[in-house]
Amino acid sequence: MSLDISIFRFIFSLSGFSSLINALAVFLAKYLPIFLVLAVLVFIFKQKPWKEKWLVFIFSGLCLILSRGILTEVIRFFYYRPRPFELLKISSLIPESGASFPSGHAAFLFALALVLFYFNRRWGIWFFILAFLNGLARIFTGVHWLSDILGGFLIALLSFFLIKFLLSSILVKINKKEAAL
């Protein structure tokens, strides 16, 4: 926890220098996920075969449900960790409530990044970069610790590999049909 506090204090201390940087951090922390969901929808609808569209949609949907909707909430139910602004008695740049660990935003955005990377590396790399920036911004704005972001990433990773394993027979069939064409 002391490493978390030290890292948090360093990143959060940068928030007092520029209102422009603060506004950018608030955008990245609060509104970027909305634009990324819209970008995923664009990616899905750009897929040529309809089977590919449905596969990306189902794969990403199941990963999001498992990572953000189930695992994150189960952990938060059994383990409450106060947010940095609660523990350190500071004012956060954005309002947030509930448990800090794990970061639901990180679990959600990294799950999307993993799915997109699986189907299209270029899109996936961009999503990883943006998910990372969202995580930094959530620390910068005072609502998460670094370990919250890392926990969200690990949940996304676990969810991705579990869903990939469960869908593996479908993925193999589609890949065989595409190779035959």
N, CA, C and O of each residue as an XYZ file, in Angstrom:
724
protein
N       0.823     -1.201      0.000
C       0.000      0.000      0.000
C       0.864      1.261      0.000
O       0.485      2.269     -0.595
N       2.017      1.213      0.659
C       2.850      2.418      0.699
C       3.393      2.761     -0.686
O       3.543      3.937     -1.016
N       3.695      1.727     -1.515
C       4.128      1.984     -2.888
C       2.982      2.605     -3.681
O       3.190      3.539     -4.456
N       1.772      2.083     -3.485
C       0.585      2.658     -4.127
C       0.426      4.132     -3.759
O       0.165      4.969     -4.622
N       0.583      4.439     -2.482
C       0.429      5.822     -2.016
C       1.509      6.710     -2.619
O       1.218      7.824     -3.056
N       2.745      6.236     -2.650
C       3.842      7.038     -3.220
C       3.608      7.326     -4.698
O       3.767      8.461     -5.146
N       3.233      6.302     -5.450
C       2.973      6.489     -6.884
C       1.779      7.410     -7.084
O       1.804      8.299     -7.935
N       0.730      7.192     -6.289
C      -0.451      8.047     -6.400
C      -0.096      9.503     -6.115
O      -0.464     10.394     -6.880
N       0.613      9.744     -5.022
C       0.958     11.128     -4.654
C       1.756     11.819     -5.756
O       1.539     12.997     -6.039
N       2.690     11.077     -6.385
C       3.477     11.667     -7.465
C       2.577     12.036     -8.645
O       2.627     13.165     -9.132
N       1.753     11.090     -9.106
C       0.902     11.351    -10.280
C      -0.132     12.421     -9.961
O      -0.358     13.326    -10.764
N      -0.766     12.322     -8.786
C      -1.805     13.293     -8.419
C      -1.218     14.686     -8.212
O      -1.901     15.684     -8.441
N       0.041     14.763     -7.781
C       0.669     16.074     -7.559
C       0.801     16.865     -8.857
O       0.912     18.090     -8.821
N       0.789     16.193     -9.984
C       0.888     16.869    -11.282
C      -0.417     17.564    -11.665
O      -0.446     18.362    -12.602
N      -1.488     17.265    -10.945
C      -2.798     17.823    -11.301
C      -2.950     19.299    -10.963
O      -3.913     19.924    -11.407
N      -2.062     19.861    -10.217
C      -2.214     21.257     -9.841
C      -1.554     22.260    -10.766
O      -1.645     23.464    -10.526
N      -0.898     21.801    -11.809
C      -0.090     22.704    -12.634
C      -0.833     23.392    -13.763
O      -0.508     24.532    -14.095
N      -1.810     22.749    -14.359
C      -2.451     23.319    -15.543
C      -3.909     22.897    -15.616
O      -4.232     21.714    -15.516
N      -4.781     23.876    -15.790
C      -6.202     23.542    -15.928
C      -6.460     22.808    -17.243
O      -7.406     22.026    -17.340
N      -5.630     23.054    -18.251
C      -5.766     22.348    -19.528
C      -5.439     20.859    -19.362
O      -6.151     19.998    -19.878
N      -4.361     20.573    -18.641
C      -4.001     19.169    -18.387
C      -5.057     18.505    -17.511
O      -5.403     17.343    -17.727
N      -5.570     19.236    -16.525
C      -6.646     18.694    -15.692
C      -7.871     18.348    -16.535
O      -8.474     17.290    -16.355
N      -8.240     19.243    -17.458
C      -9.400     18.995    -18.323
C      -9.162     17.785    -19.219
O     -10.075     16.988    -19.436
N      -7.955     17.640    -19.737
C      -7.622     16.480    -20.563
C      -7.724     15.197    -19.742
O      -8.249     14.190    -20.219
N      -7.226     15.233    -18.518
C      -7.292     14.057    -17.645
C      -8.735     13.693    -17.323
O      -9.090     12.515    -17.315
N      -9.566     14.692    -17.058
C     -10.984     14.432    -16.788
C     -11.637     13.800    -18.012
O     -12.407     12.848    -17.882
N     -11.337     14.323    -19.199
C     -11.880     13.733    -20.429
C     -11.440     12.273    -20.569
O     -12.262     11.394    -20.831
N     -10.142     12.022    -20.393
C      -9.623     10.658    -20.544
C     -10.210      9.711    -19.496
O     -10.505      8.555    -19.798
N     -10.378     10.197    -18.277
C     -10.862      9.355    -17.184
C     -12.360      9.097    -17.251
O     -12.828      8.014    -16.898
N     -13.105     10.090    -17.704
C     -14.560     10.010    -17.608
C     -15.256      9.752    -18.946
O     -16.205      8.971    -19.005
N     -14.799     10.394    -20.007
C     -15.534     10.352    -21.273
C     -14.898      9.486    -22.357
O     -15.592      9.059    -23.280
N     -13.604      9.218    -22.269
C     -12.940      8.394    -23.276
C     -13.613      7.029    -23.458
O     -13.764      6.586    -24.597
N     -14.022      6.345    -22.379
C     -14.661      5.039    -22.579
C     -15.885      5.080    -23.499
O     -16.137      4.124    -24.233
N     -16.635      6.163    -23.467
C     -17.809      6.288    -24.344
C     -17.369      6.279    -25.800
O     -17.961      5.586    -26.628
N     -16.333      7.047    -26.111
C     -15.834      7.102    -27.486
C     -15.227      5.766    -27.908
O     -15.312      5.389    -29.077
N     -14.621      5.057    -26.976
C     -14.033      3.764    -27.313
C     -15.103      2.714    -27.591
O     -14.922      1.865    -28.464
N     -16.200      2.761    -26.870
C     -17.310      1.847    -27.163
C     -17.857      2.134    -28.558
O     -18.139      1.206    -29.316
N     -18.008      3.406    -28.898
C     -18.463      3.761    -30.252
C     -17.464      3.285    -31.306
O     -17.864      2.823    -32.375
N     -16.180      3.393    -31.012
C     -15.151      2.921    -31.950
C     -15.229      1.407    -32.134
O     -15.026      0.910    -33.242
N     -15.521      0.674    -31.066
C     -15.675     -0.781    -31.184
C     -16.867     -1.112    -32.077
O     -16.796     -2.030    -32.893
N     -17.951     -0.373    -31.927
C     -19.109     -0.607    -32.794
C     -18.751     -0.356    -34.254
O     -19.175     -1.107    -35.132
N     -17.981      0.687    -34.519
C     -17.509      0.950    -35.886
C     -16.664     -0.226    -36.368
O     -16.832     -0.694    -37.494
N     -15.760     -0.699    -35.522
C     -14.916     -1.836    -35.888
C     -15.770     -3.055    -36.229
O     -15.526     -3.733    -37.227
N     -16.767     -3.327    -35.399
C     -17.628     -4.494    -35.633
C     -18.351     -4.365    -36.963
O     -18.393     -5.316    -37.744
N     -18.920     -3.193    -37.226
C     -19.689     -3.034    -38.459
C     -18.808     -2.962    -39.700
O     -19.303     -3.125    -40.815
N     -17.508     -2.721    -39.523
C     -16.585     -2.722    -40.661
C     -16.188     -4.138    -41.084
O     -15.658     -4.330    -42.179
N     -16.439     -5.125    -40.228
C     -16.082     -6.498    -40.570
C     -16.918     -6.951    -41.763
O     -18.122     -6.703    -41.822
N     -16.267     -7.615    -42.705
C     -16.951     -8.001    -43.949
C     -17.924     -9.164    -43.765
O     -19.127     -8.969    -43.941
N     -17.459    -10.357    -43.420
C     -18.446    -11.438    -43.294
C     -19.314    -11.223    -42.053
O     -18.825    -10.796    -41.007
N     -20.593    -11.520    -42.182
C     -21.499    -11.319    -41.051
C     -21.113    -12.204    -39.871
O     -21.338    -11.829    -38.720
N     -20.531    -13.381    -40.143
C     -20.112    -14.261    -39.042
C     -19.019    -13.594    -38.212
O     -18.992    -13.709    -36.986
N     -18.131    -12.906    -38.893
C     -17.051    -12.196    -38.195
C     -17.631    -11.086    -37.314
O     -17.177    -10.882    -36.188
N     -18.635    -10.372    -37.830
C     -19.281     -9.317    -37.035
C     -19.853     -9.895    -35.748
O     -19.626     -9.368    -34.659
N     -20.600    -10.986    -35.891
C     -21.231    -11.582    -34.727
C     -20.206    -12.157    -33.764
O     -20.374    -12.071    -32.547
N     -19.147    -12.742    -34.304
C     -18.119    -13.310    -33.448
C     -17.432    -12.228    -32.617
O     -17.233    -12.401    -31.414
N     -17.071    -11.123    -33.247
C     -16.443    -10.015    -32.509
C     -17.421     -9.478    -31.469
O     -17.034     -9.213    -30.331
N     -18.678     -9.316    -31.853
C     -19.697     -8.796    -30.942
C     -19.883     -9.728    -29.745
O     -19.891     -9.278    -28.599
N     -20.031    -11.025    -30.013
C     -20.249    -11.994    -28.935
C     -19.006    -12.118    -28.057
O     -19.104    -12.121    -26.830
N     -17.841    -12.218    -28.688
C     -16.582    -12.341    -27.944
C     -16.386    -11.136    -27.027
O     -16.107    -11.295    -25.839
N     -16.531     -9.936    -27.577
C     -16.326     -8.737    -26.752
C     -17.410     -8.627    -25.686
O     -17.118     -8.267    -24.545
N     -18.644     -8.929    -26.039
C     -19.731     -8.856    -25.063
C     -19.522     -9.795    -23.885
O     -19.708     -9.408    -22.732
N     -19.133    -11.034    -24.180
C     -18.893    -11.997    -23.101
C     -17.698    -11.594    -22.235
O     -17.737    -11.740    -21.013
N     -16.647    -11.090    -22.863
C     -15.479    -10.623    -22.088
C     -15.855     -9.462    -21.174
O     -15.414     -9.400    -20.026
N     -16.671     -8.545    -21.687
C     -17.077     -7.389    -20.881
C     -17.986     -7.805    -19.735
O     -17.846     -7.318    -18.613
N     -18.913     -8.701    -20.018
C     -19.813     -9.175    -18.958
C     -19.021     -9.871    -17.860
O     -19.236     -9.623    -16.673
N     -18.094    -10.753    -18.270
C     -17.313    -11.484    -17.276
C     -16.370    -10.558    -16.507
O     -16.312    -10.618    -15.279
N     -15.631     -9.704    -17.217
C     -14.624     -8.874    -16.544
C     -15.243     -7.767    -15.707
O     -14.948     -7.644    -14.518
N     -16.102     -6.962    -16.323
C     -16.660     -5.801    -15.620
C     -17.913     -6.142    -14.830
O     -18.095     -5.683    -13.703
N     -18.765     -6.945    -15.429
C     -20.059     -7.208    -14.808
C     -20.043     -8.255    -13.715
O     -20.842     -8.182    -12.781
N     -19.146     -9.231    -13.811
C     -19.152    -10.320    -12.832
C     -17.922    -10.272    -11.921
O     -18.053    -10.041    -10.719
N     -16.735    -10.487    -12.481
C     -15.538    -10.608    -11.637
C     -15.251     -9.351    -10.824
O     -14.975     -9.431     -9.627
N     -15.314     -8.195    -11.469
C     -15.056     -6.941    -10.746
C     -16.042     -6.765     -9.600
O     -15.652     -6.407     -8.489
N     -17.309     -7.015     -9.868
C     -18.333     -6.812     -8.834
C     -18.242     -7.845     -7.716
O     -18.485     -7.514     -6.555
N     -17.898     -9.082     -8.042
C     -17.731    -10.105     -6.997
C     -16.578     -9.722     -6.070
O     -16.700     -9.812     -4.849
N     -15.466     -9.298     -6.655
C     -14.322     -8.877     -5.828
C     -14.715     -7.694     -4.953
O     -14.390     -7.669     -3.766
N     -15.408     -6.719     -5.522
C     -15.811     -5.538     -4.745
C     -16.798     -5.890     -3.637
O     -16.820     -5.239     -2.592
N     -17.614     -6.918     -3.865
C     -18.573     -7.343     -2.847
C     -17.845     -7.890     -1.620
O     -18.234     -7.618     -0.484
N     -16.791     -8.659     -1.859
C     -16.074     -9.294     -0.757
C     -14.911     -8.467     -0.214
O     -14.447     -8.702      0.902
N     -14.443     -7.504     -1.000
C     -13.278     -6.721     -0.578
C     -13.513     -5.252     -0.909
O     -13.587     -4.864     -2.075
N     -13.629     -4.447      0.141
C     -13.807     -3.010     -0.066
C     -12.478     -2.314      0.169
O     -11.850     -2.466      1.216
N     -12.070     -1.554     -0.820
C     -10.864     -0.738     -0.682
C     -11.256      0.708     -0.944
O     -11.836      1.013     -1.987
N     -10.945      1.611      0.000
C     -11.324      3.012     -0.207
C     -10.548      3.647     -1.359
O      -9.413      3.273     -1.655
N     -11.185      4.597     -1.985
C     -10.546      5.334     -3.073
C      -9.503      6.288     -2.486
O      -9.581      6.654     -1.313
N      -8.531      6.688     -3.305
C      -7.472      7.574     -2.789
C      -8.004      8.853     -2.149
O      -7.510      9.274     -1.103
N      -9.010      9.475     -2.769
C      -9.511     10.732     -2.206
C     -10.191     10.512     -0.863
O     -10.238     11.428     -0.041
N     -10.721      9.309     -0.623
C     -11.334      9.006      0.674
C     -10.262      8.776      1.739
O     -10.349      9.303      2.849
N      -9.268      7.995      1.391
C      -8.231      7.637      2.357
C      -7.316      8.815      2.688
O      -6.948      9.020      3.845
N      -6.953      9.585      1.663
C      -6.001     10.681      1.854
C      -6.673     12.031      2.115
O      -5.998     13.045      2.289
N      -8.004     12.033      2.140
C      -8.775     13.257      2.421
C      -8.394     14.398      1.472
O      -8.044     15.495      1.906
N      -8.470     14.114      0.168
C      -8.184     15.113     -0.862
C      -9.411     15.251     -1.751
O     -10.330     14.435     -1.680
N      -9.425     16.271     -2.578
C     -10.528     16.469     -3.520
C     -10.156     15.850     -4.865
O      -9.147     16.210     -5.471
N     -10.981     14.918     -5.317
C     -10.739     14.312     -6.628
C     -11.247     15.258     -7.717
O     -12.079     16.128     -7.460
N     -10.743     15.075     -8.916
C     -11.170     15.924    -10.030
C     -12.491     15.469    -10.628
O     -13.159     16.240    -11.318
N     -12.873     14.220    -10.369
C     -14.165     13.708    -10.845
C     -14.853     12.991     -9.686
O     -14.185     12.422     -8.823
N     -16.183     13.016     -9.665
C     -16.894     12.306     -8.600
C     -16.896     10.800     -8.877
O     -17.034     10.373    -10.024
N     -16.748     10.027     -7.850
C     -16.751      8.573     -7.974
C     -17.188      8.008     -6.643
O     -16.931      8.610     -5.599
N     -17.840      6.869     -6.661
C     -18.268      6.248     -5.412
C     -18.012      4.750     -5.492
O     -17.704      4.217     -6.559
N     -18.139      4.090     -4.374
C     -17.944      2.649     -4.337
C     -16.491      2.276     -4.126
O     -15.624      3.128     -3.929
N     -16.253      0.975     -4.172
C     -14.914      0.448     -3.924
C     -13.948      0.836     -5.035
O     -14.332      1.017     -6.190
N     -12.698      0.957     -4.653
C     -11.653      1.352     -5.593
C     -11.082      0.160     -6.354
O     -10.770      0.261     -7.540
N     -10.949     -0.970     -5.661
C     -10.315     -2.150     -6.265
C     -11.351     -3.189     -6.621
O     -12.251     -3.481     -5.833
N     -11.224     -3.739     -7.797
C     -10.374     -3.378     -8.936
C     -11.041     -2.290     -9.767
O     -12.228     -2.012     -9.597
N     -10.288     -1.686    -10.650
C     -10.850     -0.640    -11.505
C     -11.768     -1.263    -12.550
O     -11.335     -2.062    -13.380
N     -13.035     -0.887    -12.496
C     -13.984     -1.363    -13.501
C     -13.675     -0.812    -14.876
O     -13.850     -1.497    -15.883
N     -13.212      0.442    -14.916
C     -12.836      1.034    -16.205
C     -11.684      0.259    -16.836
O     -11.704     -0.021    -18.034
N     -10.683     -0.087    -16.034
C      -9.535     -0.834    -16.564
C      -9.964     -2.225    -17.016
O      -9.553     -2.683    -18.083
N     -10.783     -2.899    -16.222
C     -11.255     -4.230    -16.611
C     -12.017     -4.158    -17.931
O     -11.842     -5.013    -18.800
N     -12.846     -3.159    -18.078
C     -13.664     -2.971    -19.279
C     -12.793     -2.642    -20.495
O     -12.883     -3.311    -21.525
N     -11.952     -1.612    -20.372
C     -11.182     -1.142    -21.528
C     -10.077     -2.107    -21.935
O      -9.820     -2.278    -23.127
N      -9.427     -2.734    -20.981
C      -8.399     -3.710    -21.354
C      -9.033     -4.971    -21.947
O      -8.430     -5.606    -22.812
N     -10.229     -5.346    -21.504
C     -10.919     -6.478    -22.134
C     -11.219     -6.154    -23.596
O     -11.016     -6.991    -24.475
N     -11.699     -4.941    -23.852
C     -11.932     -4.525    -25.243
C     -10.637     -4.541    -26.045
O     -10.615     -5.006    -27.185
N      -9.564     -4.037    -25.455
C      -8.275     -3.996    -26.155
C      -7.793     -5.402    -26.503
O      -7.285     -5.629    -27.601
N      -7.947     -6.333    -25.587
C      -7.516     -7.709    -25.845
C      -8.317     -8.345    -26.976
O      -7.747     -8.999    -27.849
N      -9.627     -8.158    -26.965
C     -10.463     -8.720    -28.031
C     -10.098     -8.094    -29.368
O      -9.944     -8.801    -30.364
N      -9.959     -6.781    -29.396
C      -9.608     -6.121    -30.653
C      -8.226     -6.545    -31.134
O      -8.021     -6.729    -32.334
N      -7.282     -6.700    -30.221
C      -5.948     -7.150    -30.606
C      -6.008     -8.548    -31.215
O      -5.260     -8.854    -32.143
N      -6.880     -9.384    -30.705
C      -7.039    -10.742    -31.228
C      -7.514    -10.714    -32.685
O      -7.067    -11.515    -33.506
N      -8.417     -9.792    -32.993
C      -8.980     -9.727    -34.345
C      -8.222     -8.780    -35.270
O      -8.193     -8.993    -36.482
N      -7.605     -7.731    -34.709
C      -6.916     -6.742    -35.533
C      -5.849     -6.067    -34.662
O      -6.168     -5.281    -33.770
N      -4.606     -6.381    -34.931
C      -3.521     -5.886    -34.063
C      -3.440     -4.367    -34.017
O      -3.196     -3.796    -32.954
N      -3.638     -3.707    -35.146
C      -3.519     -2.240    -35.166
C      -4.569     -1.606    -34.249
O      -4.240     -0.756    -33.423
N      -5.824     -2.018    -34.394
C      -6.874     -1.493    -33.522
C      -6.572     -1.841    -32.062
O      -6.743     -1.011    -31.169
N      -6.122     -3.075    -31.833
C      -5.832     -3.518    -30.474
C      -4.741     -2.708    -29.809
O      -4.850     -2.349    -28.636
N      -3.676     -2.416    -30.564
C      -2.582     -1.608    -30.003
C      -3.086     -0.228    -29.615
O      -2.753      0.271    -28.540
N      -3.888      0.399    -30.480
C      -4.451      1.716    -30.145
C      -5.322      1.641    -28.894
O      -5.280      2.537    -28.051
N      -6.100      0.587    -28.777
C      -6.956      0.447    -27.600
C      -6.132      0.212    -26.336
O      -6.486      0.717    -25.271
N      -5.040     -0.546    -26.438
C      -4.160     -0.716    -25.275
C      -3.593      0.625    -24.830
O      -3.564      0.925    -23.637
N      -3.144      1.426    -25.782
C      -2.594      2.748    -25.456
C      -3.655      3.608    -24.772
O      -3.385      4.248    -23.755
N      -4.858      3.619    -25.333
C      -5.926      4.447    -24.765
C      -6.407      3.914    -23.417
O      -6.746      4.701    -22.533
N      -6.442      2.593    -23.246
C      -6.807      2.019    -21.946
C      -5.761      2.388    -20.896
O      -6.103      2.694    -19.753
N      -4.488      2.357    -21.285
C      -3.407      2.762    -20.385
C      -3.556      4.234    -19.998
O      -3.414      4.588    -18.828
N      -3.842      5.092    -20.986
C      -4.034      6.522    -20.698
C      -5.233      6.747    -19.789
O      -5.194      7.607    -18.909
N      -6.299      5.977    -19.996
C      -7.460      6.071    -19.118
C      -7.068      5.702    -17.690
O      -7.474      6.373    -16.741
N      -6.282      4.643    -17.535
C      -5.827      4.235    -16.207
C      -4.992      5.308    -15.530
O      -5.196      5.611    -14.355
N      -4.052      5.882    -16.272
C      -3.248      6.985    -15.717
C      -4.130      8.168    -15.333
O      -3.934      8.782    -14.284
N      -5.093      8.481    -16.182
C      -5.986      9.611    -15.910
C      -6.839      9.352    -14.673
O      -7.151     10.285    -13.933
N      -7.217      8.102    -14.440
C      -8.021      7.790    -13.260
C      -7.186      7.924    -11.984
O      -7.722      8.241    -10.922
N      -5.889      7.686    -12.087
C      -4.998      7.953    -10.950
C      -4.825      9.465    -10.801
O      -4.932     10.002     -9.698
N      -4.559     10.141    -11.904
C      -4.341     11.591    -11.935
C      -5.529     12.350    -11.337
O      -5.346     13.349    -10.642
N      -6.750     11.868    -11.614
C      -7.948     12.556    -11.126
C      -8.301     12.191     -9.685
O      -9.234     12.754     -9.112
N      -7.557     11.249     -9.099
C      -7.729     10.958     -7.682
C      -8.701      9.856     -7.332
O      -9.082      9.728     -6.169
N      -9.122      9.041     -8.312
C     -10.143      8.036     -8.017
C      -9.621      6.601     -7.973
O     -10.362      5.692     -7.598
N      -8.346      6.376     -8.353
C      -7.797      5.016     -8.317
C      -6.337      4.999     -7.913
O      -5.601      5.971     -8.085
N      -5.949      3.862     -7.370
C      -4.557      3.539     -7.093
C      -4.014      2.782     -8.303
O      -4.787      2.252     -9.102
N      -2.698      2.731     -8.441
C      -2.090      1.973     -9.532
C      -2.484      0.495     -9.457
O      -2.760     -0.122    -10.486
N      -2.512     -0.069     -8.261
C      -2.867     -1.489     -8.125
C      -4.312     -1.759     -8.546
O      -4.628     -2.876     -8.955
N      -5.195     -0.762     -8.455
C      -6.569     -0.921     -8.952
C      -6.561     -1.136    -10.464
O      -7.273     -1.990    -10.992
N      -5.733     -0.335    -11.148
C      -5.633     -0.423    -12.606
C      -5.028     -1.767    -12.996
O      -5.521     -2.434    -13.906
N      -3.962     -2.163    -12.310
C      -3.331     -3.458    -12.594
C      -4.292     -4.611    -12.315
O      -4.321     -5.591    -13.060
N      -5.070     -4.500    -11.255
C      -6.081     -5.518    -10.954
C      -7.124     -5.613    -12.054
O      -7.523     -6.711    -12.444
N      -7.568     -4.464    -12.557
C      -8.517     -4.459    -13.673
C      -7.932     -5.100    -14.916
O      -8.619     -5.826    -15.634
N      -6.643     -4.825    -15.170
C      -5.969     -5.438    -16.317
C      -5.915     -6.958    -16.167
O      -6.195     -7.682    -17.122
N      -5.561     -7.443    -14.986
C      -5.482     -8.892    -14.763
C      -6.847     -9.559    -14.899
O      -6.948    -10.670    -15.419
N      -7.887     -8.889    -14.439
C      -9.245     -9.421    -14.603
C      -9.605     -9.494    -16.081
O     -10.200    -10.475    -16.527
N      -9.248     -8.463    -16.842
C      -9.506     -8.465    -18.286
C      -8.756     -9.606    -18.963
O      -9.304    -10.285    -19.832
N      -7.519     -9.814    -18.570
C      -6.700    -10.883    -19.146
C      -7.312    -12.252    -18.849
O      -7.441    -13.087    -19.745
N      -7.682    -12.477    -17.608
C      -8.321    -13.734    -17.217
C      -9.616    -13.943    -17.992
O      -9.873    -15.036    -18.497
N     -10.423    -12.906    -18.086
C     -11.701    -13.003    -18.801
C     -11.485    -13.323    -20.271
O     -12.172    -14.174    -20.838
N     -10.523    -12.634    -20.888
C     -10.240    -12.859    -22.305
C      -9.866    -14.316    -22.561
O     -10.426    -14.955    -23.452
N      -8.922    -14.841    -21.784
C      -8.470    -16.212    -22.030
C      -9.549    -17.241    -21.704
O      -9.636    -18.270    -22.375
N     -10.363    -16.986    -20.699
C     -11.454    -17.905    -20.378
C     -12.497    -17.920    -21.495
O     -12.928    -18.991    -21.921
N     -12.902    -16.760    -21.965
C     -13.890    -16.690    -23.050
C     -13.297    -17.255    -24.336
O     -13.990    -17.943    -25.085
N     -12.042    -16.976    -24.597
C     -11.383    -17.534    -25.790
C     -11.391    -19.056    -25.724
O     -11.660    -19.719    -26.726
N     -11.099    -19.609    -24.561
C     -11.129    -21.062    -24.382
C     -12.538    -21.609    -24.615
O     -12.712    -22.622    -25.293
N     -13.537    -20.937    -24.051
C     -14.916    -21.411    -24.201
C     -15.414    -21.305    -25.644
O     -16.226    -22.119    -26.084
N     -14.932    -20.312    -26.369
C     -15.347    -20.126    -27.767
C     -14.388    -20.784    -28.760
O     -14.560    -20.633    -29.969
N     -13.392    -21.504    -28.274
C     -12.337    -22.013    -29.157
C     -12.868    -22.912    -30.264
O     -12.374    -22.843    -31.389
N     -13.849    -23.746    -29.984
C     -14.367    -24.624    -31.043
C     -15.031    -23.810    -32.151
O     -14.913    -24.157    -33.326
N     -15.716    -22.748    -31.796
C     -16.341    -21.883    -32.804
C     -15.263    -21.159    -33.600
O     -15.359    -21.050    -34.822
N     -14.242    -20.665    -32.914
C     -13.151    -19.959    -33.595
C     -12.427    -20.879    -34.571
O     -12.075    -20.453    -35.671
N     -12.199    -22.133    -34.187
C     -11.519    -23.090    -35.066
C     -12.359    -23.358    -36.306
O     -11.826    -23.399    -37.415
N     -13.667    -23.541    -36.136
C     -14.544    -23.803    -37.286
C     -14.537    -22.633    -38.266
O     -14.475    -22.839    -39.478
N     -14.598    -21.426    -37.756
C     -14.603    -20.247    -38.635
C     -13.265    -20.121    -39.353
O     -13.226    -19.822    -40.546
N     -12.172    -20.346    -38.635
C     -10.850    -20.258    -39.267
C     -10.669    -21.321    -40.343
O     -10.054    -21.049    -41.374
N     -11.198    -22.539    -40.123
C     -11.100    -23.597    -41.132
C     -11.896    -23.236    -42.376
O     -11.436    -23.455    -43.496
N     -13.088    -22.683    -42.183
C     -13.915    -22.293    -43.329
C     -13.258    -21.168    -44.116
O     -13.298    -21.169    -45.346
N     -12.649    -20.201    -43.416
C     -11.970    -19.099    -44.103
C     -10.751    -19.599    -44.862
O     -10.453    -19.102    -45.948
N     -10.040    -20.577    -44.303
C      -8.858    -21.122    -44.974
C      -9.258    -21.902    -46.225
O      -8.513    -21.932    -47.204
N     -10.435    -22.532    -46.195
C     -10.911    -23.302    -47.350
C     -11.330    -22.387    -48.495
O     -11.320    -22.800    -49.654
N     -11.695    -21.157    -48.181
C     -12.120    -20.217    -49.227
C     -10.935    -19.667    -49.885
O     -11.059    -18.852    -50.800
